[in-house]
Amino acid sequence: MSSQTVVLKVGMSCQGCVGAVNRVLGKMEGVESFDIDLKEQKVTVKGNVQPEEVLQTVSKTGKKTSFWEGEAPIAPAEPEIKPSETATVASAEPENKPAETATVPSAEPENKPSETTTTA
């Protein structure tokens, strides 16, 4: 097996989390080196390792662990949430309002002219 690099996204919130990941990777066979980035929640492992084994080993810490997807670390996380939120809010409001305003004016003018004609 040749040396390879495995990049994981690990839900770490403090130095304690980093320490836990550090411990399990330090004991793992075949690991040559690893880098833990708390801010990016990114763990890069180099060595004669299987990606699946590295994922399972880090998962043992109890942290949410998954393979890192995409090349740009920050880009996938933020835009995913914001456009979908704004899209739902924006599309929900205009749909309701025109419908309301359309029904209210058409209901009243129909009744009033008929009332005026009966009184006259």
Secondary structure in CASP SS format (residue, H / E / C, confidence):
PFRMAT SS
TARGET T0000
AUTHOR 0000-0000-0000
METHOD secondary structure of the structure
MODEL  1
M C 1.00
S C 1.00
S C 1.00
Q E 1.00
T E 1.00
V E 1.00
V E 1.00
L E 1.00
K E 1.00
V E 1.00
G C 1.00
M C 1.00
S C 1.00
C C 1.00
Q H 1.00
G H 1.00
C H 1.00
V H 1.00
G H 1.00
A H 1.00
V H 1.00
N H 1.00
R H 1.00
V H 1.00
L H 1.00
G H 1.00
K H 1.00
M C 1.00
E C 1.00
G C 1.00
V E 1.00
E E 1.00
S E 1.00
F E 1.00
D E 1.00
I E 1.00
D E 1.00
L C 1.00
K C 1.00
E C 1.00
Q C 1.00
K E 1.00
V E 1.00
T E 1.00
V E 1.00
K E 1.00
G E 1.00
N C 1.00
V C 1.00
Q C 1.00
P H 1.00
E H 1.00
E H 1.00
V H 1.00
L H 1.00
Q H 1.00
T H 1.00
V H 1.00
S H 1.00
K C 1.00
T C 1.00
G C 1.00
K C 1.00
K C 1.00
T E 1.00
S E 1.00
F E 1.00
W C 1.00
E C 1.00
G C 1.00
E C 1.00
A C 1.00
P C 1.00
I C 1.00
A C 1.00
P C 1.00
A H 1.00
E H 1.00
P H 1.00
E H 1.00
I H 1.00
K H 1.00
P H 1.00
S H 1.00
E H 1.00
T H 1.00
A H 1.00
T H 1.00
V H 1.00
A H 1.00
S H 1.00
A H 1.00
E H 1.00
P H 1.00
E H 1.00
N H 1.00
K H 1.00
P H 1.00
A H 1.00
E H 1.00
T H 1.00
A H 1.00
T H 1.00
V H 1.00
P H 1.00
S H 1.00
A H 1.00
E H 1.00
P H 1.00
E H 1.00
N H 1.00
K H 1.00
P H 1.00
S H 1.00
E H 1.00
T H 1.00
T H 1.00
T H 1.00
T H 1.00
A C 1.00
END
